[in-house]
Amino acid sequence: MKSSRKTRTFKRTRLHARIRKKIAGAPDRPRLNVAFTGTHIYAQIIDDEAGKTLVAVATTEKALKPQALKPNKSGAEVVGKLIAERALAHQIETVVFDRGGLKFHGKVKALADAAREGGLKF
């Protein structure tokens, strides 16, 4: 007998698909996508029209290894500041924030606020 309960991942995936219908990255205003796993934080700035990642930051990078970032609020703040620095270096100032089906709370909010403090506008 199959359970009628839907998993948390399934619900988040459906919500993200619904959000992506409305949000798209363009060359003048690309999409800032965030993703979290149990051990790492990922952030990408994507031009959906060209289908290319313009800037990316992940806690798996060798440059961030000595800091031993954890996937919590403080780690999200570091990733947010770094994505803003790299975006500004590529002349990207405004983005559309894609929270990936997650609530705008906790780690997601910390990353977004750090990116705003770093100079990104969204």
N, C-alpha and C positions, 0 to 999 in steps of 0.2 A: 504494500500500500504506500503510495507516494504522499508525502507531506505537502500541504498547501502553503506552508510557510516559505517565504522567499528569503534567500540569504542576504546578508548585509551587502556583500559584494554585488549581487545581482541588482539590488535596489539602487546602489550608488552608480552602477553602470547605466541603468535606465535613466536616472536623473541626469547624468553627464550627457547622454545622448540628447535629452530634451534641451539642455542648456546649449549644446553645440549647434542646434538648429538656429538659435538666435545670435550666437557669437561666432564671428569669423575674423581671422587676421588678414589684413590688407597690407600692401607695401607701405602706405603712409601711417597705418596704425596696426602693427602686428599683435598677435595674441600671446600673452604671458601665461603659460600653462604650468601648473604645479602638480607634483605627484609625490606621494609618501609611501615608503615601505616600512617594514618593522625596523630596518637598520639604516636606511638612507633617505635623503631628501633630494629631489630633482626639480629643476626649474628650467624651462625653455622659452625662448621667444621665437615664435613661428610665423612665417608668412604663408598663409593657407592658399593663396592664389598661385604662388610659385611652388608650393609644396616643399618648402625648405626651412630648416632650422637656422635661424640667424645667429642666435647666441644661446649658450647652454651652460648651466652650472649644476654640478652634482657633488655630493659628499664623497663620492667614490674617487674623485680626482686626487692625484698624487700631491698637488699643492695644498690640499685641505687635510691630508692624512696626519701631519704632525699635530694638528689642532685636536684630533680625535673627536670630531663633532658627533653628537648624538642626535637622533631624530626627534628632538623636542623643540620647545619655543626658542631656546638660545641658538640651537643649530639652524633653525629656520630664519632667524634674524641675520645670521652670518651669510646664509645663502641669498637672502633678499638684498642685502647690501652689495654683495658681489655681482649679482645679476644686474643690478642698477649700474654699477661701475662699468661692466662690460657692454651694456646696452648703450650707455652714453659715449663710450669709446667708438661704437659703430654708428654714431649719430642717430640713435633711436631714443626719442624723448617721451612719446605717448604710446601707450599700449592698451589692449583690452584684457582685463584680468579674467582668466578661466580657472575657477576653483576646482575643476575636475569632479564635480558632483559631491564635494565635501562641504560641510557647513563652514561658513565664514566665521570661524571661531578658533581660538587656540593657536595651533601651529600655522594654519592658513592665514589668519589675521596677522600674526607676528611677521610672517614672510612679506605680506602685502604692505604692512606699515613700514618695514625696513626698506623695501623697494621704493616707497614713496619718499622716505627720508633721504634715500640715495639720489633722488632726482627724477625718478620716473613719474609720469602723470597718467592716472587712470581713475 
